């Protein structure tokens, strides 16, 4: 029964390692940082809603005017333009260039007004990008570690199954019952006059009763004294 208990302890230890190992704890901390940074980024993005909307509008207008300018420049390449057409296209060109310049200045002022928030936003984005490789690295590392642990757990489960098959049915039921009842040490060797399971000092009479009992159980912890 001690061997069975040792196998169970090893299995429990390996299962615990899957959820509490160093790599798992590091990954949990990385995920916590990532989630916190994501929340900060979303909050900052919300604060910058009006900025992003205005920037989007200006960017759209700049693009439209740049396309207009491109079209005008293409028309100016036509050698068949008369003086009036040439003057008209050059005037359009000047107006569109002024629009692009004015819009660019507006965008520059908008960026300046929101510079502090934009710097914070950029820093948070950078921190998230820096965390991603580590998250991927430790996720892969944990998958590899878990694969190895699962192999070990499976081997121990096979050994446990073979050992259980060698026990009488009543011993298996006793072991399962003690385990279900939360007995920490199910079986242990007697240490002089002490119970090896709970450490309680036993009288000669109590020791005799344990020896004479069906399963050699300690009257205090119900553990099996060997």
CORGINOR-V970129 format. One line per field, one symbol per residue. phi: phi as a letter, one per 30 degrees, with the letter a starting at -180 (. if undefined). A space follows every 10 residues. Layout:
BEGIN
phi: ???
END
This chain:
BEGIN
phi: .ddddddddd ddddddddcb dedddddddd dddddddddd dddddddced dddddddded dddddddddd dddddddddd dddddddddd dddddddddd dddddddddd dddceddddd dddddddddd deddddeddd ddeddddddd dddddddddd ddddddcded dddddddddd diddcdbadd chccdddcid dcdedddddd ddddchcddc ciddcc
END
